[in-house]
C-alpha cells in the first residue's frame, strides 16, 4: 500500500479498517541483495553488541505453530528477516519443529539465519536436555544465541555452574552466544546482566510506554557499555489500538502521516540505535509486510509524532501493566501477578487465547485459588498505573482457567 493510497483510504474507509492496513509503501521483494547498499529492498542490519554479528533489525517472533506456516519463514527470508526467535516451549514445541521442517527442506538457508531459542534456567541438567532437544527439533548443529528464558532476578543465573555450562556449550559449538530474556523487573535484571561479564546479549520488554523510564534508560546504557546486544520485545506496549478516545487521537494523528499506530510504535523503538533489533510476533505474511514496510519507509517520526505517542502512553496507562513486578513483591510472591497480567494481555489484546490458557491452567491449584479469593489491595497500591488487580485476577480465572 503506497502512502497516497493509504491516505486516500483514510477518507473513505474510516479509522477501524485502517488499523489493519498492510503497510506504508509499495513493497518490492527480492530474494537476494545486500541490505547495506543504498536502495536495497532488504531490511537493514545492526551489530549485535560485542559479538560483531550483524542481525536484521526486525526479528521473526515465532511463538506459533510454524509447521503450518512455512510460507511465513520463506517470505521473511526474502525480505531480509534473518533473525529468527523461538523457544523450546512455544506451541508445545511446534514452533521449533516448524523451523526444523523448513531447514530440512532448505538446508542451504541455515547459514543465512541468526537462530535464537530459549529455555528456563532450572538447572544445568535441564538446560542441557532442552538444548539437545531444540537442536534435534530444528535440524541444526548449533544455536546462534541461546537465552535463559523469563529471568526475573539475576540471581537465577548468577551461578558458577551456568557460566561453566555456557562456556562448555560454546566450546562444543552447540551455541555461539549466550544471553537471557526478561519480562518483568527488567531494569534490575538488565543492570545485573551487564555486571556478569559472561553474557553476550539479552531480550527485554521495551516500548513507547517504558523507554522513557529513567531506570530503563540507565539499564540499557549499562548493557550497551558492557557490550551486550539488546533485542526489544513487547514493542506494542500492551496490545493493539482499540476504540477509545486516547486510541482514536493517536491513530488519527498517525494516519495523517501515513503510519499505522503499530508501525509508529516499532519505528519509535528502532530510532533508539542502542537497540539491535525488534522482535515482533508475526503470525501472518500481512503483518510481516507491514513491519518491513515500516522500517524501509525513510519517513522518521518527528517531535509531534513522539509527543502523540507520549500522550497516548499517559492517557492509556491505567489499562496497561508496567511489568515492574512491584505487585508481586506486595503479595510476597504468593501469586505471579505480572505474569498473569501479561497472559491476560496476550488473550485480550492479541487473540492468543490458547497460549494464555495454557499458562493459567498450568498454575498450581493453590495459586489459582488465591487468584479468586485474595485481597490484592496492597498490590493495587504498589501498581504505578493503578490497575484493579483484584478484579483482573478473578477475570483471568474466569476467562482462562
Secondary structure as UniProt FT lines:
FT   HELIX           3..12
FT   HELIX           15..18
FT   TURN            19..20
FT   TURN            35..36
FT   TURN            38..39
FT   STRAND          45..47
FT   HELIX           49..51
FT   STRAND          54..56
FT   STRAND          58..61
FT   HELIX           66..68
FT   HELIX           70..78
FT   TURN            79..80
FT   STRAND          83..85
FT   TURN            88..89
FT   HELIX           90..93
FT   HELIX           94..105
FT   HELIX           107..112
FT   STRAND          114..119
FT   HELIX           124..137
FT   TURN            138..139
FT   STRAND          143..148
FT   HELIX           154..156
FT   HELIX           160..171
FT   TURN            172..173
FT   STRAND          175..182
FT   HELIX           186..196
FT   STRAND          201..205
FT   TURN            208..212
FT   HELIX           214..225
FT   TURN            226..227
FT   STRAND          229..233
FT   TURN            235..236
FT   HELIX           245..257
FT   HELIX           261..270
FT   TURN            273..274
FT   STRAND          277..281
FT   HELIX           285..296
FT   HELIX           303..316
FT   HELIX           317..319
FT   HELIX           326..330
FT   TURN            331..333
FT   HELIX           337..350
FT   HELIX           353..362
FT   HELIX           365..373
FT   HELIX           377..382
FT   TURN            384..385
FT   HELIX           389..400
//
